[in-house]
Amino acid sequence: MTAEFTLLATDGAARRGRLSTAHGTVETPAFMPVGTAATVKAMRPADVAATGAQIILANTYHLMLRPGAERVARLGGLHPFMAWPGPILTDSGGFQVMSLAKLREIDAKGVTFRSHLDGTQYELTPERSVEIQHLLDADITMVLDECTPFPATNEEAQRSMELSLGWAERSKRAFAPRPGYGLFGIVQGSIYPELRRRSAEALAAIGFDGYAIGGLAVGEGQAEMFHVIEETVPALPQDRAHYLMGVGKPADLLGAIGRGVDLFDCVLPTRSGRTAQAFTRGGTVNLRNARHLDDPRPLDFDCGCTACTRFSRAYLHHLSKAGEILGPMLLTEHNLRFYGNLMAGARAAIAEGRFAAYAAEAAEREARGDIAAL
């Protein structure tokens, strides 16, 4: 048995499920904190788990460059290497295929690129990507794909989608099935519904343990993203996990859950924590604003994180202005707990048949923004 997804409840298109892997189970919907280089920035592994995170994401491209997949394998794999005992999903490097456009050449075989660190030339093929993820001991391996740039013409998107499908087939052949480990396909096709459906149907025919929707949150806007999800999810096998890559804000996550998505990852909560942005019940709070200079209140009365239970908004503002590392540590923990609580609330709401009301209330709170006084 590979990684297995069990559907436990539905509420409209929203799904409550469970993903079983070699290193534990993931209750879905779930958010995966991003640990690109085998660490969630400004966080200790135990503190990440305390926020409610059950699974984290690491990155094939960055880890193949430093410290190297073979080295990580010799040291026992990612789990002991980074002291994270739970499940790990590894991004195949497809996003870097797009973002490193000036440093790479791409063809049907794969990608040849120069390291952004020292200029060394590397070749990343579907087979090598899967091999690296095996060496890292990822519970969930992603096929190598090309993240289609936005905007793209229909012809450009079709060419990119078909390239990714060819790579998906080769990734499937290269993957070694074993108990608790899974391989996810990635749907591409930019903003074109027909291409998205064709991609989803072709991937389903190949057969994967789960299915990701890639190539979104790259500039198309929320309405277009939701439209793409609505067109894509019905074409995916409903007994497998659905993963929306690189998304997003709380309202994005709730909107996607309501359209049938189970898994998410995004740098937003951790990156925001490092830039003094905090997600709260009353919307996003910018701790750099002078309005917090003399504010003795906690960041969020209803949050049990260290920042909210031990420190005032005035102190968090001071840490931000002083450039103290404690500020990013506290706010990253807070943001990940906020996302963890958001997902836990969604799971409960789906199980109880009240997800639409839950999502509407949360979205309204977010829309109030920094002016909300808790």
CORWOPE-V751885 format. One record per residue. RES is the residue in one small letter. SS is DSSP state (~ for helix, > for strand, _ for the rest). PHI is phi in whole degrees, -180 to 180 (NA if undefined). PSI is psi in whole degrees, -180 to 180 (none if undefined). Layout:
res=RES ss=SS phi=PHI psi=PSI
res=RES ss=SS phi=PHI psi=PSI
This chain:
res=m ss=_ phi=NA psi=129
res=t ss=_ phi=-87 psi=-172
res=a ss=_ phi=-55 psi=131
res=e ss=> phi=-120 psi=136
res=f ss=> phi=-107 psi=130
res=t ss=> phi=-118 psi=125
res=l ss=> phi=-86 psi=120
res=l ss=> phi=-100 psi=-33
res=a ss=> phi=-163 psi=156
res=t ss=> phi=-133 psi=153
res=d ss=> phi=-142 psi=96
res=g ss=_ phi=66 psi=-132
res=a ss=_ phi=-85 psi=-14
res=a ss=> phi=-69 psi=142
res=r ss=> phi=-126 psi=139
res=r ss=> phi=-111 psi=121
res=g ss=> phi=-141 psi=-174
res=r ss=> phi=-146 psi=127
res=l ss=> phi=-107 psi=119
res=s ss=> phi=-101 psi=128
res=t ss=> phi=-131 psi=176
res=a ss=_ phi=-63 psi=-26
res=h ss=_ phi=-114 psi=24
res=g ss=> phi=129 psi=176
res=t ss=> phi=-104 psi=153
res=v ss=> phi=-122 psi=119
res=e ss=> phi=-82 psi=128
res=t ss=> phi=-115 psi=153
res=p ss=_ phi=-65 psi=147
res=a ss=> phi=-142 psi=148
res=f ss=> phi=-109 psi=135
res=m ss=> phi=-104 psi=112
res=p ss=> phi=-60 psi=147
res=v ss=> phi=-92 psi=120
res=g ss=_ phi=-118 psi=65
res=t ss=_ phi=-45 psi=-54
res=a ss=_ phi=-104 psi=42
res=a ss=_ phi=68 psi=31
res=t ss=_ phi=-161 psi=138
res=v ss=_ phi=-84 psi=115
res=k ss=_ phi=-54 psi=135
res=a ss=_ phi=69 psi=15
res=m ss=_ phi=-133 psi=142
res=r ss=_ phi=-85 psi=150
res=p ss=~ phi=-54 psi=-43
res=a ss=~ phi=-64 psi=-33
res=d ss=~ phi=-72 psi=-32
res=v ss=~ phi=-62 psi=-47
res=a ss=~ phi=-62 psi=-35
res=a ss=~ phi=-67 psi=-19
res=t ss=_ phi=-79 psi=-6
res=g ss=_ phi=103 psi=-2
res=a ss=_ phi=-69 psi=135
res=q ss=_ phi=-110 psi=-21
res=i ss=> phi=-147 psi=145
res=i ss=> phi=-126 psi=164
res=l ss=> phi=-111 psi=137
res=a ss=> phi=-125 psi=168
res=n ss=> phi=-120 psi=126
res=t ss=~ phi=-60 psi=-48
res=y ss=~ phi=-58 psi=-52
res=h ss=~ phi=-67 psi=-38
res=l ss=~ phi=-76 psi=-26
res=m ss=~ phi=-69 psi=-29
res=l ss=~ phi=-81 psi=-39
res=r ss=_ phi=-158 psi=114
res=p ss=_ phi=-94 psi=-1
res=g ss=_ phi=107 psi=133
res=a ss=~ phi=-64 psi=-41
res=e ss=~ phi=-63 psi=-38
res=r ss=~ phi=-65 psi=-44
res=v ss=~ phi=-61 psi=-40
res=a ss=~ phi=-63 psi=-43
res=r ss=~ phi=-62 psi=-29
res=l ss=_ phi=-91 psi=10
res=g ss=_ phi=103 psi=1
res=g ss=_ phi=97 psi=173
res=l ss=~ phi=-62 psi=-36
res=h ss=~ phi=-60 psi=-55
res=p ss=~ phi=-71 psi=-32
res=f ss=~ phi=-59 psi=-43
res=m ss=_ phi=-107 psi=8
res=a ss=_ phi=57 psi=41
res=w ss=_ phi=-117 psi=106
res=p ss=_ phi=-79 psi=-14
res=g ss=_ phi=-85 psi=-176
res=p ss=> phi=-62 psi=150
res=i ss=> phi=-133 psi=133
res=l ss=> phi=-109 psi=136
res=t ss=> phi=-113 psi=126
res=d ss=> phi=-70 psi=133
res=s ss=_ phi=-72 psi=-13
res=g ss=_ phi=107 psi=-1
res=g ss=~ phi=-62 psi=-37
res=f ss=~ phi=-64 psi=-37
res=q ss=~ phi=-67 psi=-27
res=v ss=~ phi=-56 psi=-38
res=m ss=~ phi=-78 psi=-48
res=s ss=~ phi=-72 psi=-20
res=l ss=_ phi=-102 psi=35
res=a ss=~ phi=-53 psi=-34
res=k ss=~ phi=-80 psi=-10
res=l ss=~ phi=-114 psi=7
res=r ss=> phi=-138 psi=162
res=e ss=> phi=-127 psi=138
res=i ss=> phi=-126 psi=139
res=d ss=_ phi=-150 psi=-174
res=a ss=_ phi=-62 psi=-29
res=k ss=_ phi=-69 psi=-42
res=g ss=> phi=164 psi=-149
res=v ss=> phi=-123 psi=131
res=t ss=> phi=-109 psi=128
res=f ss=> phi=-146 psi=163
res=r ss=> phi=-105 psi=136
res=s ss=_ phi=-58 psi=136
res=h ss=_ phi=-73 psi=-9
res=l ss=_ phi=-86 psi=-48
res=d ss=_ phi=-140 psi=4
res=g ss=_ phi=84 psi=0
res=t ss=_ phi=-62 psi=139
res=q ss=> phi=-87 psi=137
res=y ss=> phi=-132 psi=157
res=e ss=> phi=-120 psi=128
res=l ss=> phi=-119 psi=111
res=t ss=> phi=-109 psi=167
res=p ss=~ phi=-56 psi=-40
res=e ss=~ phi=-66 psi=-42
res=r ss=~ phi=-69 psi=-38
res=s ss=~ phi=-61 psi=-46
res=v ss=~ phi=-65 psi=-40
res=e ss=~ phi=-62 psi=-45
res=i ss=~ phi=-60 psi=-45
res=q ss=~ phi=-66 psi=-32
res=h ss=~ phi=-65 psi=-45
res=l ss=~ phi=-61 psi=-37
res=l ss=~ phi=-71 psi=-19
res=d ss=_ phi=70 psi=41
res=a ss=_ phi=-69 psi=135
res=d ss=_ phi=-68 psi=-40
res=i ss=> phi=-119 psi=117
res=t ss=> phi=-98 psi=138
res=m ss=> phi=-102 psi=140
res=v ss=_ phi=-65 psi=153
res=l ss=_ phi=-73 psi=132
res=d ss=_ phi=-141 psi=168
res=e ss=_ phi=-102 psi=117
res=c ss=_ phi=-74 psi=107
res=t ss=_ phi=-62 psi=127
res=p ss=_ phi=-64 psi=156
res=f ss=_ phi=-122 psi=135
res=p ss=_ phi=-80 psi=159
res=a ss=_ phi=-141 psi=143
res=t ss=_ phi=-71 psi=166
res=n ss=~ phi=-58 psi=-41
res=e ss=~ phi=-66 psi=-43
res=e ss=~ phi=-64 psi=-43
res=a ss=~ phi=-65 psi=-38
res=q ss=~ phi=-66 psi=-44
res=r ss=~ phi=-60 psi=-45
res=s ss=~ phi=-64 psi=-43
res=m ss=~ phi=-63 psi=-43
res=e ss=~ phi=-68 psi=-36
res=l ss=~ phi=-61 psi=-45
res=s ss=~ phi=-64 psi=-36
res=l ss=~ phi=-64 psi=-41
res=g ss=~ phi=-62 psi=-42
res=w ss=~ phi=-66 psi=-35
res=a ss=~ phi=-63 psi=-43
res=e ss=~ phi=-61 psi=-43
res=r ss=~ phi=-69 psi=-36
res=s ss=~ phi=-63 psi=-42
res=k ss=~ phi=-62 psi=-43
res=r ss=~ phi=-66 psi=-32
res=a ss=~ phi=-81 psi=-20
res=f ss=_ phi=-76 psi=136
res=a ss=_ phi=-100 psi=103
res=p ss=_ phi=-63 psi=139
res=r ss=_ phi=-157 psi=157
res=p ss=_ phi=-56 psi=128
res=g ss=_ phi=85 psi=0
res=y ss=_ phi=-115 psi=142
res=g ss=> phi=-136 psi=161
res=l ss=> phi=-123 psi=127
res=f ss=> phi=-106 psi=137
res=g ss=> phi=-85 psi=163
res=i ss=> phi=-129 psi=120
res=v ss=> phi=-79 psi=131
res=q ss=_ phi=-124 psi=-178
res=g ss=_ phi=134 psi=11
res=s ss=_ phi=54 psi=-136
res=i ss=_ phi=-98 psi=16
res=y ss=_ phi=-99 psi=110
res=p ss=~ phi=-55 psi=-42
res=e ss=~ phi=-63 psi=-41
res=l ss=~ phi=-67 psi=-40
res=r ss=~ phi=-61 psi=-45
res=r ss=~ phi=-64 psi=-41
res=r ss=~ phi=-62 psi=-43
res=s ss=~ phi=-63 psi=-47
res=a ss=~ phi=-62 psi=-44
res=e ss=~ phi=-66 psi=-40
res=a ss=~ phi=-67 psi=-40
res=l ss=~ phi=-65 psi=-41
res=a ss=~ phi=-62 psi=-36
res=a ss=~ phi=-67 psi=-35
res=i ss=~ phi=-67 psi=-44
res=g ss=_ phi=95 psi=110
res=f ss=_ phi=-132 psi=166
res=d ss=_ phi=-79 psi=-18
res=g ss=> phi=-165 psi=170
res=y ss=> phi=-136 psi=128
res=a ss=> phi=-105 psi=151
res=i ss=> phi=-107 psi=110
res=g ss=_ phi=-105 psi=176
res=g ss=_ phi=74 psi=21
res=l ss=_ phi=-116 psi=174
res=a ss=_ phi=59 psi=37
res=v ss=_ phi=-119 psi=19
res=g ss=_ phi=123 psi=-1
res=e ss=_ phi=-80 psi=-16
res=g ss=_ phi=91 psi=157
res=q ss=~ phi=-65 psi=-44
res=a ss=~ phi=-60 psi=-44
res=e ss=~ phi=-67 psi=-39
res=m ss=~ phi=-60 psi=-47
res=f ss=~ phi=-62 psi=-38
res=h ss=~ phi=-63 psi=-43
res=v ss=~ phi=-62 psi=-44
res=i ss=~ phi=-61 psi=-44
res=e ss=~ phi=-61 psi=-35
res=e ss=~ phi=-80 psi=-25
res=t ss=~ phi=-91 psi=-48
res=v ss=~ phi=-56 psi=-42
res=p ss=_ phi=-62 psi=-22
res=a ss=_ phi=-86 psi=-5
res=l ss=_ phi=-92 psi=150
res=p ss=_ phi=-58 psi=130
res=q ss=_ phi=-83 psi=-7
res=d ss=_ phi=-98 psi=13
res=r ss=_ phi=-124 psi=158
res=a ss=> phi=-69 psi=145
res=h ss=> phi=-115 psi=126
res=y ss=> phi=-125 psi=122
res=l ss=> phi=-98 psi=115
res=m ss=_ phi=-84 psi=133
res=g ss=_ phi=74 psi=26
res=v ss=_ phi=-130 psi=136
res=g ss=_ phi=170 psi=-147
res=k ss=_ phi=-74 psi=159
res=p ss=~ phi=-52 psi=-44
res=a ss=~ phi=-65 psi=-32
res=d ss=~ phi=-64 psi=-45
res=l ss=~ phi=-64 psi=-46
res=l ss=~ phi=-66 psi=-40
res=g ss=~ phi=-63 psi=-38
res=a ss=~ phi=-73 psi=-37
res=i ss=~ phi=-60 psi=-43
res=g ss=_ phi=-65 psi=-11
res=r ss=_ phi=-111 psi=12
res=g ss=_ phi=102 psi=18
res=v ss=_ phi=-96 psi=144
res=d ss=_ phi=-111 psi=-31
res=l ss=> phi=-130 psi=147
res=f ss=> phi=-142 psi=155
res=d ss=> phi=-145 psi=152
res=c ss=_ phi=-171 psi=147
res=v ss=_ phi=-81 psi=-6
res=l ss=~ phi=-56 psi=-50
res=p ss=~ phi=-65 psi=-35
res=t ss=~ phi=-79 psi=-43
res=r ss=~ phi=-64 psi=-40
res=s ss=~ phi=-63 psi=-38
res=g ss=~ phi=-61 psi=-31
res=r ss=~ phi=-83 psi=-8
res=t ss=_ phi=-120 psi=25
res=a ss=_ phi=67 psi=25
res=q ss=> phi=-103 psi=129
res=a ss=> phi=-124 psi=137
res=f ss=> phi=-91 psi=129
res=t ss=> phi=-135 psi=174
res=r ss=_ phi=-61 psi=-26
res=g ss=_ phi=-99 psi=16
res=g ss=> phi=108 psi=-172
res=t ss=> phi=-82 psi=134
res=v ss=> phi=-115 psi=129
res=n ss=> phi=-98 psi=106
res=l ss=_ phi=-73 psi=-6
res=r ss=_ phi=-81 psi=-15
res=n ss=_ phi=-66 psi=140
res=a ss=~ phi=-63 psi=-21
res=r ss=~ phi=-60 psi=-19
res=h ss=~ phi=-92 psi=-1
res=l ss=_ phi=-55 psi=-41
res=d ss=_ phi=-117 psi=22
res=d ss=_ phi=-88 psi=112
res=p ss=_ phi=-83 psi=-5
res=r ss=_ phi=-73 psi=156
res=p ss=_ phi=-70 psi=161
res=l ss=_ phi=-59 psi=-44
res=d ss=_ phi=-149 psi=117
res=f ss=_ phi=-60 psi=-26
res=d ss=_ phi=-98 psi=10
res=c ss=_ phi=-108 psi=140
res=g ss=_ phi=-100 psi=15
res=c ss=_ phi=-75 psi=169
res=t ss=~ phi=-61 psi=-42
res=a ss=~ phi=-61 psi=-40
res=c ss=~ phi=-84 psi=-28
res=t ss=~ phi=-94 psi=-16
res=r ss=~ phi=-119 psi=-21
res=f ss=_ phi=-133 psi=157
res=s ss=_ phi=-94 psi=165
res=r ss=~ phi=-61 psi=-36
res=a ss=~ phi=-61 psi=-41
res=y ss=~ phi=-70 psi=-41
res=l ss=~ phi=-64 psi=-37
res=h ss=~ phi=-62 psi=-45
res=h ss=~ phi=-60 psi=-44
res=l ss=~ phi=-60 psi=-40
res=s ss=~ phi=-65 psi=-48
res=k ss=~ phi=-67 psi=-32
res=a ss=~ phi=-85 psi=-10
res=g ss=_ phi=71 psi=29
res=e ss=_ phi=-81 psi=138
res=i ss=~ phi=-64 psi=-24
res=l ss=~ phi=-61 psi=-32
res=g ss=~ phi=-59 psi=-56
res=p ss=~ phi=-58 psi=-35
res=m ss=~ phi=-64 psi=-47
res=l ss=~ phi=-67 psi=-44
res=l ss=~ phi=-76 psi=-30
res=t ss=~ phi=-66 psi=-45
res=e ss=~ phi=-59 psi=-46
res=h ss=~ phi=-60 psi=-48
res=n ss=~ phi=-65 psi=-41
res=l ss=~ phi=-67 psi=-36
res=r ss=~ phi=-66 psi=-40
res=f ss=~ phi=-59 psi=-46
res=y ss=~ phi=-66 psi=-40
res=g ss=~ phi=-62 psi=-43
res=n ss=~ phi=-66 psi=-37
res=l ss=~ phi=-61 psi=-43
res=m ss=~ phi=-70 psi=-41
res=a ss=~ phi=-62 psi=-40
res=g ss=~ phi=-64 psi=-39
res=a ss=~ phi=-65 psi=-42
res=r ss=~ phi=-61 psi=-45
res=a ss=~ phi=-65 psi=-41
res=a ss=~ phi=-65 psi=-40
res=i ss=~ phi=-64 psi=-45
res=a ss=~ phi=-61 psi=-30
res=e ss=_ phi=-97 psi=2
res=g ss=_ phi=72 psi=32
res=r ss=_ phi=-132 psi=30
res=f ss=~ phi=-65 psi=-40
res=a ss=~ phi=-58 psi=-43
res=a ss=~ phi=-67 psi=-40
res=y ss=~ phi=-61 psi=-47
res=a ss=~ phi=-66 psi=-41
res=a ss=~ phi=-64 psi=-41
res=e ss=~ phi=-66 psi=-44
res=a ss=~ phi=-66 psi=-41
res=a ss=~ phi=-65 psi=-38
res=e ss=~ phi=-66 psi=-39
res=r ss=~ phi=-64 psi=-43
res=e ss=~ phi=-63 psi=-39
res=a ss=~ phi=-66 psi=-24
res=r ss=~ phi=-67 psi=-29
res=g ss=~ phi=70 psi=-159
res=d ss=~ phi=-66 psi=-14
res=i ss=~ phi=-79 psi=-10
res=a ss=_ phi=-71 psi=130
res=a ss=_ phi=-103 psi=119
res=l ss=_ phi=-87 psi=none
